[in-house]
Amino acid sequence: MNVQVQPVADRAATPVLPDPYRAAGIAPRQTGPFVHDPAHKAVVSFRTDGDAERSFTVLIAMGHREKRAGCDGRSAVNLSRNGIAIIDNDNWTILAESIYGQASGIAGASIRQKEAFGTIGGLCWSDFSHFLRSCDGYRAGRAIDIDSGAARPAPGNFDNRVRLGLARAEDRDIRDAFVRAVHASGDLSLPRVTRRGAVAEIMAHATARTRNGISLAWDVSTDYSWDVSGEMPGREEVDPAFDGRWLLETRRGDVVAAANDAILSVYIDEPFCALGIDEAPADLEMSPDGRSILLAGFQGREMTFASTGDLSRHLSSMDDTDLLSVWVAVRSLDADLSCTTRAFGMRMELNRVRAELEAGWADEVESELDFG
């Protein structure tokens, strides 16, 4: 049966201790069943591929609190169970104890215990894992990553880190498994983000004033050096003989504006669902001046606000799931409506338009030839 270590960072020791400790002015602490000098306790952490670091508490135990009560009704301390103990903070379990133990902890930590305590804190993951497995007091079957000699530690338990004071609840990564997988695939940059980070990033985004207030906005104007040649390798073939006529079409401006409207229509005509998540639709609309796309609504809720303060309060009031959805939508739109992405879309659309126009122009030439 696993010995469970209570989720407390440290507490004053209540068991009976020998007079030498009191005489030396040592105020022992207790972590789990272990009584120890406060100076002989440390947390060892390792980076993981998950949200939380893998962490262990390493301490030099003076003794072990026994379950039986002493003659005065207080728990007794078994000083023969001393030495280095290692606690798995992520699973609340003791992995090893009595490492380099001595006959009694009455005289305090031995030189060997102190040296080992200092060394363990500087070990890399593989050496730490190997050290544990090689200890006589190692309790196998409680930490799979250590039992198996895994090259990387398993993800830590963020909630336990918060309970131990090793992390703050507000520093939690709010991404779900799906969003993390998308980021890992490289399809869209969706790095680790906390609630505070998501709100700050959204608040730093461009906004535009509307008739009713302000909304998050994306510049979709055509003030850009587009490739308007209508040529695109691997797409529709175009005839160089019509280059002059096509150039005249583009100089009128209508063709470029219409192409821009066409590539933006997929965002305006229907709700935009980032990453194909139908449960988080965004309602987008063009700004009155036609130069920006605005986030008018999200999941059926209004997203136009009287001030940036109102926007900030609205975002802060969302639960993690909804805030994450807005953050993902904003990042998706940033990527989709960037000049680079729109330039590619414009090339495709102008290539399609030119090919259609050229088909008509070619018919006109053939008609003229036939008439001649």
ZIPE-V319861 format. One record per residue. N is the residue number from 1. RES is the residue in three letters. SS is DSSP state (helix for helix, strand for strand, loop for the rest). OMEGA is omega in degrees with one decimal (999 if undefined). D_CENTER is the distance of its C-alpha to the mean C-alpha in Angstrom with 1 decimal. Layout:
# ZIPE-V319861
n,res,ss,omega,d_center
N,RES,SS,OMEGA,D_CENTER
N,RES,SS,OMEGA,D_CENTER
This chain:
# ZIPE-V319861
n,res,ss,omega,d_center
1,MET,loop,179.1,35.1
2,ASN,loop,171.8,32.0
3,VAL,loop,-177.2,32.4
4,GLN,strand,177.9,29.7
5,VAL,loop,-176.0,28.6
6,GLN,loop,-177.5,28.2
7,PRO,loop,175.2,25.0
8,VAL,loop,-177.7,26.7
9,ALA,loop,-173.3,26.0
10,ASP,loop,173.7,29.7
11,ARG,strand,-178.9,32.9
12,ALA,strand,-178.7,36.6
13,ALA,loop,178.5,38.7
14,THR,loop,-178.2,41.4
15,PRO,loop,177.7,43.2
16,VAL,loop,177.5,46.6
17,LEU,loop,-179.7,46.5
18,PRO,loop,-179.3,49.5
19,ASP,helix,-178.0,51.3
20,PRO,helix,179.4,50.3
21,TYR,helix,-179.8,46.7
22,ARG,helix,180.0,47.9
23,ALA,helix,-179.5,50.5
24,ALA,loop,178.8,47.9
25,GLY,loop,-180.0,45.9
26,ILE,loop,176.2,42.8
27,ALA,loop,-174.3,40.8
28,PRO,loop,175.7,39.0
29,ARG,strand,179.8,35.7
30,GLN,strand,173.8,34.6
31,THR,strand,-172.7,31.4
32,GLY,loop,179.4,31.8
33,PRO,loop,-172.1,35.4
34,PHE,strand,174.7,35.5
35,VAL,strand,-172.2,37.5
36,HIS,strand,171.7,36.7
37,ASP,strand,-179.8,37.2
38,PRO,strand,-178.5,34.2
39,ALA,strand,-177.1,34.3
40,HIS,strand,176.3,33.8
41,LYS,strand,-179.8,30.3
42,ALA,strand,175.2,27.0
43,VAL,strand,178.3,23.4
44,VAL,strand,-176.8,22.4
45,SER,strand,179.6,18.7
46,PHE,strand,177.9,17.2
47,ARG,loop,179.3,14.0
48,THR,loop,175.9,12.5
49,ASP,loop,-179.2,10.5
50,GLY,loop,-176.7,8.6
51,ASP,loop,-174.0,6.7
52,ALA,loop,174.6,10.2
53,GLU,loop,174.3,13.0
54,ARG,strand,-175.8,16.2
55,SER,strand,-179.1,18.9
56,PHE,strand,172.9,22.6
57,THR,strand,178.5,25.3
58,VAL,strand,-179.3,28.3
59,LEU,strand,173.1,31.6
60,ILE,strand,-178.1,35.3
61,ALA,strand,170.3,37.0
62,MET,strand,-178.9,40.5
63,GLY,strand,-175.7,41.1
64,HIS,strand,178.8,39.8
65,ARG,strand,179.4,40.4
66,GLU,strand,-178.5,42.6
67,LYS,strand,179.5,42.7
68,ARG,strand,-178.2,46.5
69,ALA,strand,176.2,47.7
70,GLY,loop,-176.6,50.0
71,CYS,loop,179.3,53.5
72,ASP,loop,177.2,52.4
73,GLY,loop,179.5,49.9
74,ARG,loop,179.9,46.8
75,SER,strand,179.4,44.7
76,ALA,strand,177.9,46.0
77,VAL,strand,177.2,44.2
78,ASN,strand,-175.4,45.0
79,LEU,loop,177.2,45.1
80,SER,loop,177.4,45.7
81,ARG,loop,-178.4,42.1
82,ASN,loop,179.9,40.7
83,GLY,strand,-177.0,38.6
84,ILE,strand,174.6,35.0
85,ALA,strand,178.9,32.6
86,ILE,strand,-177.1,29.0
87,ILE,strand,176.2,26.9
88,ASP,strand,-177.8,23.7
89,ASN,loop,-176.9,21.5
90,ASP,loop,-179.4,19.1
91,ASN,loop,-179.5,22.1
92,TRP,loop,-179.2,24.5
93,THR,strand,178.5,27.1
94,ILE,strand,-179.7,29.5
95,LEU,strand,-179.8,29.4
96,ALA,strand,175.1,32.4
97,GLU,strand,178.6,35.1
98,SER,strand,176.1,38.4
99,ILE,strand,-176.1,37.4
100,TYR,loop,178.8,40.3
101,GLY,loop,176.6,42.0
102,GLN,loop,-175.1,45.4
103,ALA,loop,-179.9,48.4
104,SER,loop,177.5,47.3
105,GLY,loop,-174.3,44.7
106,ILE,loop,-178.2,47.4
107,ALA,loop,-178.3,47.6
108,GLY,loop,-176.6,43.9
109,ALA,loop,177.9,41.5
110,SER,loop,178.0,43.3
111,ILE,helix,-179.0,42.9
112,ARG,helix,179.1,41.4
113,GLN,helix,-180.0,38.8
114,LYS,helix,179.1,37.9
115,GLU,helix,179.9,37.6
116,ALA,helix,178.5,35.4
117,PHE,helix,178.8,33.2
118,GLY,helix,-178.4,32.7
119,THR,helix,-176.5,32.2
120,ILE,helix,-178.5,29.6
121,GLY,loop,-178.9,27.2
122,GLY,loop,-178.8,27.2
123,LEU,loop,171.6,26.8
124,CYS,loop,-175.3,24.1
125,TRP,helix,-175.3,22.5
126,SER,helix,179.8,25.2
127,ASP,helix,178.1,28.0
128,PHE,helix,179.7,26.7
129,SER,helix,180.0,26.4
130,HIS,helix,179.2,29.9
131,PHE,helix,-179.4,31.3
132,LEU,helix,-177.4,30.4
133,ARG,helix,-177.2,31.8
134,SER,helix,-179.6,35.0
135,CYS,loop,177.7,35.7
136,ASP,loop,-177.0,38.6
137,GLY,loop,-178.6,36.8
138,TYR,loop,-179.6,33.6
139,ARG,loop,-177.8,32.9
140,ALA,loop,176.1,31.7
141,GLY,loop,-177.5,30.0
142,ARG,loop,180.0,27.4
143,ALA,loop,-173.8,24.6
144,ILE,helix,-177.1,24.3
145,ASP,helix,177.5,22.3
146,ILE,helix,178.6,25.2
147,ASP,helix,-174.6,27.9
148,SER,loop,-176.9,27.1
149,GLY,loop,-177.4,26.5
150,ALA,loop,-179.6,23.1
151,ALA,loop,178.8,22.2
152,ARG,loop,178.3,18.6
153,PRO,loop,176.0,17.9
154,ALA,loop,177.2,16.3
155,PRO,loop,179.7,13.0
156,GLY,loop,179.6,14.0
157,ASN,loop,-174.9,14.5
158,PHE,helix,-179.4,12.5
159,ASP,helix,178.6,15.3
160,ASN,helix,178.0,17.9
161,ARG,helix,177.6,16.4
162,VAL,helix,-179.8,16.7
163,ARG,helix,-178.9,20.2
164,LEU,loop,-179.6,21.2
165,GLY,loop,-179.6,20.2
166,LEU,loop,179.2,17.8
167,ALA,loop,177.0,14.8
168,ARG,loop,-178.6,14.7
169,ALA,helix,-177.6,13.8
170,GLU,helix,178.3,12.5
171,ASP,helix,-179.8,9.8
172,ARG,loop,173.4,8.0
173,ASP,loop,-174.9,4.4
174,ILE,loop,179.4,6.3
175,ARG,loop,174.2,5.3
176,ASP,loop,-175.1,8.4
177,ALA,helix,-178.4,9.7
178,PHE,helix,-178.9,11.3
179,VAL,helix,177.9,8.7
180,ARG,helix,179.9,6.9
181,ALA,helix,178.0,10.6
182,VAL,helix,179.2,11.5
183,HIS,helix,-179.0,9.2
184,ALA,helix,-179.4,10.7
185,SER,helix,-178.2,14.1
186,GLY,loop,-179.0,14.2
187,ASP,loop,-179.6,15.5
188,LEU,loop,179.9,13.2
189,SER,loop,179.2,10.7
190,LEU,loop,-174.5,7.5
191,PRO,loop,179.3,5.1
192,ARG,loop,-179.0,2.1
193,VAL,loop,175.7,4.4
194,THR,loop,176.3,7.0
195,ARG,helix,-178.4,10.2
196,ARG,helix,179.8,12.1
197,GLY,helix,179.8,10.1
198,ALA,helix,179.5,10.2
199,VAL,helix,-179.0,13.9
200,ALA,helix,-178.8,14.7
201,GLU,helix,179.4,13.6
202,ILE,helix,-179.8,15.6
203,MET,helix,179.1,18.4
204,ALA,loop,-177.8,18.7
205,HIS,loop,178.3,19.3
206,ALA,loop,175.9,22.9
207,THR,strand,176.5,25.1
208,ALA,strand,179.3,28.6
209,ARG,strand,179.5,31.4
210,THR,loop,179.0,32.9
211,ARG,loop,-173.8,36.0
212,ASN,loop,-178.6,34.2
213,GLY,loop,179.3,31.8
214,ILE,strand,178.4,28.6
215,SER,strand,171.1,25.8
216,LEU,strand,-171.9,22.8
217,ALA,strand,176.0,24.5
218,TRP,strand,179.7,24.4
219,ASP,strand,179.5,27.5
220,VAL,loop,179.5,29.2
221,SER,loop,-178.9,32.6
222,THR,loop,177.6,34.7
223,ASP,loop,-174.7,35.2
224,TYR,loop,-179.3,34.0
225,SER,loop,-178.5,35.8
226,TRP,loop,168.8,35.5
227,ASP,loop,-175.6,37.2
228,VAL,loop,-178.7,39.9
229,SER,loop,-176.3,42.0
230,GLY,loop,179.6,41.2
231,GLU,loop,177.4,40.9
232,MET,loop,-179.0,38.0
233,PRO,loop,178.5,38.6
234,GLY,loop,178.6,38.0
235,ARG,loop,-178.3,38.5
236,GLU,loop,176.9,41.7
237,GLU,loop,178.0,44.6
238,VAL,loop,-175.0,46.3
239,ASP,loop,179.1,49.9
240,PRO,helix,-179.4,50.4
241,ALA,helix,-179.7,53.7
242,PHE,helix,-178.3,51.9
243,ASP,helix,-177.7,49.9
244,GLY,helix,-178.4,52.2
245,ARG,helix,178.3,52.1
246,TRP,helix,178.8,48.3
247,LEU,helix,177.4,48.1
248,LEU,helix,179.3,50.3
249,GLU,helix,-177.9,48.0
250,THR,helix,-179.7,44.9
251,ARG,helix,176.7,46.8
252,ARG,helix,177.4,47.6
253,GLY,loop,-176.7,43.9
254,ASP,helix,-177.2,43.9
255,VAL,helix,-179.7,42.6
256,VAL,helix,179.7,39.5
257,ALA,helix,-179.6,38.8
258,ALA,helix,178.3,39.3
259,ALA,helix,178.7,36.9
260,ASN,helix,178.2,34.3
261,ASP,helix,-177.6,34.9
262,ALA,helix,-177.7,34.8
263,ILE,helix,178.7,31.3
264,LEU,helix,-174.9,30.0
265,SER,helix,-178.7,31.9
266,VAL,helix,178.8,29.3
267,TYR,helix,-174.5,26.9
268,ILE,helix,-171.5,29.8
269,ASP,loop,-178.9,32.0
270,GLU,loop,177.5,29.5
271,PRO,loop,179.7,26.3
272,PHE,strand,-179.8,23.2
273,CYS,strand,-179.1,20.7
274,ALA,helix,179.6,17.5
275,LEU,helix,178.7,16.7
276,GLY,helix,-179.5,19.9
277,ILE,loop,-175.7,18.6
278,ASP,helix,-177.2,22.0
279,GLU,helix,-178.1,20.9
280,ALA,helix,-178.7,19.2
281,PRO,strand,176.4,22.1
282,ALA,strand,177.0,22.3
283,ASP,strand,-178.2,25.8
284,LEU,strand,177.6,26.5
285,GLU,strand,178.6,29.9
286,MET,strand,175.9,31.7
287,SER,loop,-179.2,32.5
288,PRO,loop,-179.3,36.2
289,ASP,loop,176.9,36.7
290,GLY,loop,-176.7,35.1
291,ARG,loop,-176.2,32.9
292,SER,strand,168.6,29.5
293,ILE,strand,-176.3,27.5
294,LEU,strand,171.9,26.5
295,LEU,strand,-175.3,24.0
296,ALA,strand,-178.2,26.8
297,GLY,strand,178.5,25.2
298,PHE,strand,-177.4,22.2
299,GLN,loop,176.8,22.8
300,GLY,loop,-179.5,26.3
301,ARG,strand,-179.5,25.7
302,GLU,strand,178.4,27.1
303,MET,loop,173.0,24.7
304,THR,loop,-172.2,27.6
305,PHE,strand,-178.5,28.0
306,ALA,loop,-178.0,30.8
307,SER,loop,176.8,28.7
308,THR,helix,177.0,25.4
309,GLY,helix,177.8,25.6
310,ASP,helix,177.9,25.9
311,LEU,helix,179.9,22.9
312,SER,helix,179.7,20.8
313,ARG,helix,178.9,22.3
314,HIS,helix,180.0,21.7
315,LEU,helix,-178.1,18.0
316,SER,helix,-179.1,17.8
317,SER,helix,-179.2,19.9
318,MET,loop,172.1,17.7
319,ASP,loop,-175.0,16.0
320,ASP,helix,-176.6,12.3
321,THR,helix,-178.9,13.2
322,ASP,helix,178.7,15.3
323,LEU,helix,177.4,13.2
324,LEU,helix,-179.1,10.4
325,SER,helix,178.3,13.4
326,VAL,helix,-179.4,14.8
327,TRP,helix,178.5,11.8
328,VAL,helix,179.6,11.7
329,ALA,helix,-179.8,15.5
330,VAL,helix,179.8,15.8
331,ARG,helix,178.1,13.8
332,SER,helix,179.3,15.9
333,LEU,helix,175.6,19.0
334,ASP,helix,-179.6,18.3
335,ALA,helix,-176.2,18.4
336,ASP,helix,-173.8,21.3
337,LEU,loop,175.6,23.4
338,SER,loop,-179.9,23.1
339,CYS,helix,-179.1,26.5
340,THR,helix,-179.7,25.9
341,THR,helix,179.4,25.0
342,ARG,helix,178.5,27.8
343,ALA,helix,177.6,30.2
344,PHE,helix,178.6,29.7
345,GLY,helix,178.6,30.3
346,MET,helix,178.5,33.3
347,ARG,helix,179.5,34.8
348,MET,helix,-176.9,34.6
349,GLU,helix,179.5,36.1
350,LEU,helix,175.2,38.8
351,ASN,helix,178.8,39.7
352,ARG,helix,-179.1,40.1
353,VAL,helix,-179.3,42.2
354,ARG,helix,179.9,44.3
355,ALA,helix,178.9,45.1
356,GLU,helix,179.3,46.2
357,LEU,helix,-179.5,48.4
358,GLU,helix,178.0,49.9
359,ALA,helix,177.5,50.9
360,GLY,helix,179.3,52.9
361,TRP,helix,179.5,54.3
362,ALA,helix,176.9,55.4
363,ASP,helix,179.5,57.3
364,GLU,helix,179.2,59.0
365,VAL,helix,179.8,60.1
366,GLU,helix,178.6,61.5
367,SER,helix,179.6,63.3
368,GLU,helix,178.9,64.9
369,LEU,helix,179.5,66.0
370,ASP,helix,-179.8,67.5
371,PHE,helix,179.2,69.3
372,GLY,loop,999,70.6
